[in-house]
Each structure stands twice: as structure tokens, then as C-alpha cells.
Amino acid sequence: MGAIDEEFKHLKREYKKLIVRNIKITYRLSSSYPIVYINRVFDTRQDPLKNK
């Protein structure tokens, strides 16, 4: 559903992101669907350097 998150491209799994209002949600899908693992929830109003 979401776009691939380029910040996590260096990892072996594919992470995707959703941006809803001021929140960025980074997640990955399990190899055995329909499990979704939430990796990070970040308030985009914060300093972007905190997101690293």
C-alpha cells in the first residue's frame, strides 16, 4: 500500500512508509502474509535528524 522507504534500503528486508497527516509510519510485511510489523512511528513536525 505504501511507498518503499529509501531510508531503509540498505537493509535486507523491504520497508515501506505511510504518511498520514503529521505521522510517518515505517513498516514491513511478513513473508507469511497477512502479518505487518510496525518498525517506526514518527511525528514529522519534529526535527528530521531525530528520524535517523
C-alpha positions in Angstrom: 0.0 0.0 0.0 2.7 2.4 0.9 5.8 3.6 -1.0 9.2 2.0 -0.4 11.1 3.9 2.4 14.5 4.8 0.9 16.0 5.3 4.4 15.8 1.5 5.0 17.0 0.5 1.5 20.4 -0.7 2.9 18.6 -3.4 5.0 17.9 -6.9 3.5 14.1 -6.6 4.0 11.9 -4.1 2.1 10.4 -1.4 4.3 7.5 0.7 3.3 6.1 4.0 4.6 2.8 5.7 5.0 2.4 9.3 5.8 -0.9 10.2 7.5 -1.3 13.9 8.5 1.9 14.6 10.6 2.8 11.0 11.2 5.2 8.8 9.2 4.7 5.0 9.8 7.5 2.7 8.6 6.6 -1.0 8.3 7.4 -4.2 6.6 5.3 -7.2 5.5 6.0 -10.7 6.8 6.9 -13.3 4.3 3.9 -15.2 5.5 1.1 -12.7 4.9 -1.0 -11.0 6.4 1.4 -10.1 9.2 2.6 -6.4 9.3 5.4 -5.4 11.5 5.4 -1.7 12.5 9.0 -0.5 12.7 8.7 3.2 13.5 6.1 5.8 14.1 7.5 9.4 13.7 5.9 12.8 14.2 7.1 14.7 11.2 6.7 18.1 13.0 9.9 17.1 14.9 13.5 17.8 13.8 14.1 15.4 10.8 17.5 14.4 12.2 15.7 12.6 15.1 14.3 10.3 12.5 17.7 8.7 11.8 
